[in-house]
């Protein structure tokens, strides 16, 4: 009788154990079976999927009507074919993604408040337009986006799909500025500005992250850390042929000129920068703008610990 009972229990429990062991890992409802990042390092940021709502039907104001902005407020600025739009960080702190149609060009304006990283992508590729949302998941403290069409997860700083149907695919970065509203408006007086009329009922006069941008702390574990600079030191990073280099603004501020000529990964580069507003763009030898990321030092290093670092001559 005892053997019969044990056999009966084993017959019930064994398939359950096998099923549990072989079940595809999921977090926030996303299938991570083919994740290129260890699943244990993909963490919940707290909110559920879409708990931080993207802005999918953005409204815009003319610059002279954007009275909710101060000159020192940070914005992500985009210029395409002579037309300009500004996306204030005080709004992006609460939404992280704006799915926009920029005069016929579908784009995704993304911002990770924890990493200070603002990156703009073409959201139409492979002949299909995609809409992005906030997954509620993080890797290296950086937001993981997801597209609603395939539910693929994308790493913002890597600009690459890390799990799902499109795993391994890369997003094309659109050049943008990460600067002050005053500097952007001076350069683009006819710019449009994202309206606070988002339908979300958020208080855009305060940041949900308090003084996070000034402190030493980071909220989530990182793969790699470095104490060479303040964790929230703003930097510009570039990747060429699989090699990485970063230009800290504290180093750039030591230069007498706002133009830096450099050589990296076999290419001649020119960095035009604004140290005061911590903005800049990197050009190749032919004058083409190269994809770069304006972010916090800790975030760049967490993803690229083998990075070369520009240091101003003493």
C-alpha positions as CSV (number, residue, x, y, z in Angstrom):
1,X,0.0,0.0,0.0
2,X,2.8,2.4,0.9
3,X,4.6,1.8,-2.4
4,X,1.3,2.3,-4.2
5,X,0.8,5.7,-2.5
6,X,4.4,6.8,-3.2
7,X,4.0,5.8,-6.8
8,X,0.8,7.7,-7.1
9,X,2.3,10.9,-5.6
10,X,5.3,10.6,-7.8
11,X,3.1,10.2,-10.8
12,X,1.4,13.5,-10.0
13,X,4.4,15.6,-8.8
14,X,7.1,14.6,-11.3
15,X,5.3,16.1,-14.3
16,X,4.8,19.3,-12.4
17,X,8.5,19.5,-11.5
18,X,9.5,18.9,-15.1
19,X,7.0,21.4,-16.3
20,X,8.3,24.0,-13.8
21,X,11.9,23.3,-14.8
22,X,11.2,23.6,-18.5
23,X,8.7,26.5,-18.4
24,X,9.9,29.6,-20.3
25,X,11.0,32.4,-17.9
26,X,8.7,35.4,-18.0
27,X,8.7,38.7,-16.2
28,X,5.9,41.3,-16.4
29,X,4.3,39.0,-19.0
30,X,7.3,39.0,-21.4
31,X,8.7,35.7,-22.7
32,X,12.4,35.7,-21.9
33,X,13.2,32.2,-23.3
34,X,15.6,33.6,-25.9
35,X,17.0,36.5,-23.8
36,X,20.5,37.5,-24.7
37,X,20.9,38.9,-21.2
38,X,20.8,36.6,-18.1
39,X,17.2,36.5,-16.9
40,X,18.4,37.0,-13.3
41,X,19.8,40.4,-14.3
42,X,16.5,41.7,-15.8
43,X,14.9,43.3,-12.9
44,X,11.5,44.8,-12.1
45,X,11.6,48.6,-11.8
46,X,8.4,48.5,-9.7
47,X,5.6,49.5,-12.1
48,X,3.9,46.9,-14.2
49,X,3.9,46.8,-17.9
50,X,2.7,50.3,-19.1
51,X,2.5,51.4,-15.4
52,X,4.6,54.3,-16.8
53,X,2.4,55.3,-19.7
54,X,3.9,56.3,-23.0
55,X,2.6,59.4,-24.8
56,X,1.0,58.0,-28.0
57,X,-0.9,61.1,-29.2
58,X,1.4,64.0,-28.4
59,X,0.2,67.6,-28.7
60,X,2.5,70.5,-29.3
61,X,2.8,74.2,-28.6
62,X,4.7,77.0,-30.2
63,X,7.8,78.2,-28.3
64,X,6.2,81.4,-27.1
65,X,3.3,79.5,-25.5
66,X,5.4,77.1,-23.6
67,X,5.3,79.2,-20.4
68,X,5.6,76.2,-18.2
69,X,9.3,75.8,-19.1
70,X,12.2,77.7,-17.6
71,X,15.4,78.5,-19.5
72,X,17.5,76.0,-17.6
73,X,15.0,73.1,-18.0
74,X,16.4,70.1,-19.9
75,X,14.9,69.0,-23.2
76,X,15.6,66.5,-25.9
77,X,15.6,68.4,-29.2
78,X,15.1,66.9,-32.6
79,X,15.5,68.6,-36.0
80,X,14.5,66.9,-39.2
81,X,14.5,68.7,-42.6
82,X,14.6,72.1,-41.0
83,X,11.7,71.5,-38.6
84,X,12.4,71.3,-34.8
85,X,10.6,69.8,-31.8
86,X,11.5,69.8,-28.1
87,X,10.5,67.2,-25.6
88,X,11.0,68.4,-22.1
89,X,12.5,66.1,-19.5
90,X,10.0,67.3,-16.9
91,X,7.4,65.5,-19.0
92,X,9.6,62.5,-20.1
93,X,10.4,61.8,-16.4
94,X,6.8,60.7,-16.1
95,X,6.3,58.9,-19.4
96,X,9.8,57.9,-20.7
97,X,8.5,57.4,-24.3
98,X,6.8,59.6,-26.9
99,X,5.6,57.8,-30.0
100,X,5.5,60.7,-32.5
101,X,4.9,61.2,-36.1
102,X,7.4,63.9,-37.0
103,X,5.8,65.5,-40.1
104,X,5.4,62.0,-41.7
105,X,8.5,60.4,-40.0
106,X,7.5,57.9,-37.2
107,X,9.9,58.3,-34.3
108,X,10.2,57.1,-30.7
109,X,11.6,59.6,-28.3
110,X,12.9,57.7,-25.3
111,X,14.3,58.8,-21.9
112,X,15.5,56.8,-18.9
113,X,15.3,58.9,-15.8
114,X,17.6,56.5,-13.9
115,X,20.4,56.7,-16.5
116,X,19.7,60.2,-17.7
117,X,19.8,58.8,-21.3
118,X,17.7,60.4,-24.0
119,X,17.8,58.6,-27.3
120,X,15.6,59.1,-30.4
121,X,14.9,56.2,-32.8
122,X,13.3,55.7,-36.2
123,X,10.3,53.6,-35.3
124,X,9.6,52.4,-38.9
125,X,11.9,49.7,-40.1
126,X,11.5,46.6,-42.3
127,X,8.6,48.4,-43.9
128,X,6.6,48.5,-40.7
129,X,5.9,51.2,-38.1
130,X,6.2,50.2,-34.5
131,X,4.8,51.7,-31.3
132,X,6.8,51.4,-28.1
133,X,5.8,51.1,-24.5
134,X,7.6,50.9,-21.1
135,X,8.0,47.3,-20.0
136,X,8.5,48.0,-16.3
137,X,11.7,46.0,-16.6
138,X,15.3,47.2,-16.3
139,X,18.8,46.0,-17.2
140,X,21.8,47.9,-15.7
141,X,19.3,50.4,-14.3
142,X,18.3,51.2,-17.8
143,X,14.7,51.0,-19.2
144,X,13.8,48.1,-21.4
145,X,11.3,49.2,-24.0
146,X,8.9,46.9,-25.8
147,X,7.2,47.2,-29.1
148,X,3.5,46.5,-29.1
149,X,3.5,44.7,-32.4
150,X,5.7,41.8,-31.5
151,X,6.3,42.3,-27.7
152,X,10.0,42.2,-28.3
153,X,12.1,43.7,-25.5
154,X,14.7,46.4,-26.4
155,X,17.6,47.7,-24.4
156,X,17.6,51.5,-24.7
157,X,21.3,52.1,-24.2
158,X,22.3,49.1,-26.4
159,X,19.6,50.1,-29.0
160,X,19.1,46.4,-29.5
161,X,16.4,43.8,-29.1
162,X,17.4,41.5,-26.2
163,X,14.4,39.0,-26.3
164,X,11.4,38.2,-28.4
165,X,10.6,37.8,-32.0
166,X,13.1,40.5,-33.1
167,X,15.9,39.5,-30.8
168,X,19.3,40.7,-32.1
169,X,17.7,43.5,-34.2
170,X,19.0,47.0,-33.8
171,X,17.2,50.4,-33.8
172,X,18.5,53.3,-35.8
173,X,19.4,56.3,-33.7
174,X,18.2,59.8,-35.0
175,X,20.6,62.6,-34.0
176,X,19.2,64.7,-31.2
177,X,20.3,67.3,-28.6
178,X,20.1,66.9,-24.9
179,X,20.4,70.5,-23.8
180,X,18.6,73.3,-22.0
181,X,15.4,74.8,-23.2
182,X,17.0,78.3,-23.4
183,X,19.8,77.0,-25.7
184,X,17.4,75.0,-27.9
185,X,15.0,77.9,-28.2
186,X,17.8,80.3,-29.1
187,X,19.0,78.0,-31.9
188,X,15.4,77.0,-33.0
189,X,13.1,80.0,-32.3
190,X,10.3,78.3,-34.4
191,X,10.5,75.0,-32.6
192,X,7.4,73.2,-31.4
193,X,7.3,72.0,-27.8
194,X,5.5,69.0,-26.3
195,X,2.4,70.1,-24.4
196,X,1.6,69.2,-20.9
197,X,-1.8,68.3,-22.1
198,X,-1.1,64.5,-22.2
199,X,-4.3,63.3,-20.7
200,X,-2.3,61.6,-17.9
201,X,-3.0,63.9,-15.0
202,X,0.7,64.1,-13.9
203,X,2.3,67.0,-12.0
204,X,4.9,68.2,-14.4
205,X,6.1,70.8,-12.0
206,X,7.9,68.3,-9.9
207,X,10.2,65.3,-10.6
208,X,9.2,61.9,-9.2
209,X,12.9,61.3,-8.6
210,X,13.7,64.2,-6.4
211,X,17.4,65.1,-6.3
212,X,18.4,61.7,-7.8
213,X,20.4,63.5,-10.6
214,X,22.8,65.0,-8.0
215,X,23.3,62.2,-5.6
216,X,25.9,59.3,-5.7
217,X,23.2,56.6,-5.3
218,X,21.9,54.3,-8.0
219,X,18.7,52.4,-7.3
220,X,19.5,49.1,-9.0
221,X,22.4,46.7,-9.3
222,X,24.9,47.2,-12.1
223,X,27.1,44.8,-14.0
224,X,30.2,47.1,-13.7
225,X,31.0,50.2,-11.6
226,X,33.7,52.8,-11.8
227,X,34.7,55.6,-9.4
228,X,36.7,57.6,-11.9
229,X,33.9,60.2,-12.1
230,X,30.8,61.2,-10.2
231,X,28.2,58.5,-11.1
232,X,25.9,61.2,-12.5
233,X,28.6,63.0,-14.5
234,X,27.1,63.7,-17.9
235,X,29.1,62.1,-20.8
236,X,28.8,61.6,-24.6
237,X,29.6,58.0,-25.7
238,X,30.2,56.6,-29.1
239,X,30.6,53.1,-30.5
240,X,32.6,52.5,-33.7
241,X,33.3,49.0,-35.1
242,X,32.4,47.4,-31.7
243,X,34.8,49.7,-29.8
244,X,33.6,52.3,-27.3
245,X,34.8,55.8,-26.3
246,X,33.4,58.3,-23.9
247,X,33.8,62.1,-23.5
248,X,33.0,63.4,-20.0
249,X,31.8,67.0,-19.9
250,X,34.1,67.7,-17.0
251,X,37.0,66.9,-19.3
252,X,35.6,68.8,-22.3
253,X,35.0,71.9,-20.1
254,X,38.8,72.1,-19.6
255,X,39.4,72.7,-23.3
256,X,39.8,76.2,-24.8
257,X,37.7,75.5,-27.8
258,X,34.2,73.9,-28.2
259,X,35.5,71.8,-31.1
260,X,37.5,68.7,-30.4
261,X,39.3,66.7,-33.1
262,X,40.0,63.1,-32.2
263,X,41.0,59.8,-33.7
264,X,39.3,56.6,-32.6
265,X,38.9,53.1,-34.0
266,X,40.7,54.1,-37.2
267,X,38.4,57.1,-37.8
268,X,38.9,60.8,-37.7
269,X,36.2,62.4,-35.4
270,X,35.1,65.9,-34.6
271,X,33.1,66.6,-31.5
272,X,31.2,69.9,-31.4
273,X,30.1,70.5,-27.9
274,X,28.5,73.0,-25.5
275,X,30.1,72.3,-22.1
276,X,27.8,74.7,-20.3
277,X,24.6,73.0,-21.5
278,X,26.3,69.5,-21.6
279,X,25.3,68.9,-25.2
280,X,27.3,67.8,-28.2
281,X,27.4,65.8,-31.5
282,X,30.1,63.7,-33.0
283,X,30.9,63.8,-36.7
284,X,32.9,61.5,-38.9
285,X,35.5,62.5,-41.5
286,X,32.9,63.2,-44.1
287,X,30.9,65.4,-41.8
288,X,28.2,62.8,-41.2
289,X,26.7,62.8,-37.7
290,X,27.6,59.5,-35.8
291,X,25.1,57.8,-33.4
292,X,26.1,58.8,-29.9
293,X,24.5,58.7,-26.4
294,X,24.3,61.5,-23.9
295,X,24.0,59.8,-20.5
296,X,25.3,59.5,-17.0
297,X,28.9,58.2,-16.5
298,X,27.7,55.2,-14.4
299,X,25.3,54.1,-17.1
300,X,27.8,54.2,-20.0
301,X,30.4,52.3,-17.9
302,X,27.9,49.7,-16.8
303,X,27.3,48.7,-20.4
304,X,30.9,49.4,-21.7
305,X,33.5,48.7,-19.0
306,X,36.1,48.4,-21.7
307,X,35.5,52.0,-22.9
308,X,38.3,54.4,-23.8
309,X,38.0,57.7,-21.9
310,X,38.9,61.1,-23.3
311,X,41.0,63.1,-20.8
312,X,42.0,66.7,-21.4
313,X,45.7,67.4,-21.4
314,X,47.0,69.0,-18.2
